Amino acid sequence: MKVAYVQDLDPFVEGGGAELTDQAYITAGMARGHTVQVITPANQDEIVQPYDLVLMSNTFTFSTKFYE
């Protein structure tokens, strides 16, 4: 399954509580054979579609245009 994981901060770079939890989810998904792309405001223009599943976590800094 191809998964887009949308988060304000890259959980593999930042070390807050939400990022550590997201990192665990992403790592578990990859261990199960899923392809996971982390999407942050810094790389949102690099989105490759389509995805089978989009997960959103802490997406407060994305512009409203991102959701259109």
JOURSUL-V529472 format. One record per backbone hydrogen bond with DSSP energy under -1.0 kcal/mol. NH is the residue of the N-H (numbers start at 0). CO is the residue of the C=O. E is the energy in kcal/mol with one decimal. If there is no record, write none. Layout:
BEGIN
NH/CO/E
NH/CO/E
END
This chain:
BEGIN
2/34/-3.6
3/52/-2.6
4/36/-3.1
5/54/-3.3
6/38/-2.7
7/57/-1.7
12/9/-2.0
13/9/-2.8
19/15/-2.2
20/16/-2.0
21/17/-2.7
22/18/-2.5
23/19/-1.8
24/20/-2.1
25/21/-2.8
26/22/-2.7
27/23/-2.3
28/24/-2.3
29/25/-2.5
30/26/-2.2
31/27/-1.1
32/29/-1.7
33/28/-2.3
34/0/-2.3
36/2/-2.8
38/4/-3.0
42/39/-1.1
45/42/-2.3
51/1/-2.4
52/1/-1.5
54/3/-2.9
56/5/-2.8
65/62/-1.3
67/64/-1.1
END
